[in-house]
Amino acid sequence: MTRWLRSLVGALLLLEGATALSFLHHRYEEMVQALFRVQSQCPYVTRIYSIGRSVEGRHLYVLEFSDYPGIHEPLEPEFKYVGNMHGNEVLGRELLLQLSEFLCEEYRRGNERITRLIHDTRIHIMPSMNPDGYEVAAKQGPDSNGYLTGRNNANGVDLNRNFPDLNTFMYYSGEISGPNHHIPLPDNWKSQVEPETLAVIQWIGSYNFVLSANLHGGAVVANYPYDKSQDQRFRSHRRTVNTPTPDDKLFQKLAKTYSYAHSWMHRGWNCGDYFADGITNGASWYSLSKGMQDFNYLYTNCFEITLELSCNKFPPEEDLERQWMANREALVAFIEEVHQGIKGMVSDKNNNGIAGAVISVQGISHDITSGDVGDYFRLLLPGTYAVTASAEGYQPQTVTITVGPAAPSLVHFQLKQDVVRKPPERKASGMRMNNKALQKKVVPRATRRGTQR
């Protein structure tokens, strides 16, 4: 079955159980009430938690969907949606509230597709990363909202230019071939980021997210990494410098999954711009430094794309229902993309999970690591791959696997401990040296290896 036919079938399944939803703009208190209403309607498959507070003290709430809320189940992938990073780009916020209500309602109705999705995936939905900025934009309203009004947080900082710049470290530590996975944060990073950014960094460091999207507005396109160009001569100027990741083809497929499931994104012509297939490499559009999308890829196991969803950053309420219908299937289909590639357990000979084991794929210079219980998830396109699992103190293991177009292939690794070999004992030569003779044998400082830089 082709991707387009699968999308059509999926959309028809959703239409069968479509319910009437309220299409309104939600201020902070109303957003919180909407989240808790969903949680009260589906208490056994939802959980609400806060990852921190904004500058003005508003909670950054997340609604979780899972058949075991609050628990990571081995081999069940973690997925996240983040909306309203720019306070005046509000459609993503409303779509995620609609999605939350929709998932709950369809689960209660017994929708097979949604039930399977919730049982097989741990889904985290954050409708607003910038609730303070939203309140500024909402006071202006849709009709008189300025293009930048409420974009930044309460300290006037653009949160999508506020993450540690790991791209520069990657580009200049080893040209384009430098490390591009699990790059360590600079020592003083906490003093350089806003409270909302700090909360998100700690959040994504606490969960082994596999796939993610952050929702924006002002254009209609699915944008994928890298966002920052390697060429810095054109800093702050628009240009076309395609800067692909080692997973470029996979990212294109992820972006197309959303754009072709969307009612019109895939057509290309939107908001006065043209993007073939409705997708773009971020740096090919314009370079963006310290963005959240690249940070996810360079610091964690998570593959994230950025969804630009509307020409109008603050669309009127009468347009919300049309936008929901345009995005509903795409939002669900993109979550389903977390179930592809390979997954499995990395354990020792006693079947104890090994956390932090490195999973390398030959030909793709971007590694991921196993989670706290030893499970790993590696998104891959269909094909045949040589995959290696390695961990400190263990012998690496390599297997050749074939990935299909449907469910992920299950590949487990059981690593053997390294055998620490003692150096061979030197046979006595019959010659004996006193301490003074041994001291004369010391190699002069200037000739020792490793002492000169």
KANORKA-V153525 format. One record per helix or strand of 2 or more residues. SS is the DSSP state (hx for helix, st for strand). FROM is the first residue (numbers start at 1). LEN is the number of residues. If there is no record, write none. Layout:
ss-><SS	SS>
from-><FROM	FROM>
len-><LEN	LEN>
//
This chain:
ss-><hx	hx	st	st	st	hx	hx	st	hx	hx	hx	hx	hx	hx	st	st	hx	hx	hx	st	st	hx	st	hx	hx	st	hx	st	st	st	st	st	st	st	st	hx	hx>
from-><3	28	46	59	77	91	112	121	131	159	166	175	189	195	209	219	232	248	265	269	273	276	279	282	292	303	317	342	358	364	375	383	397	409	413	435	445>
len-><14	14	8	7	7	19	9	6	14	3	8	3	4	12	8	6	3	14	3	2	2	3	3	4	8	8	20	6	4	6	4	8	7	2	2	6	3>
//
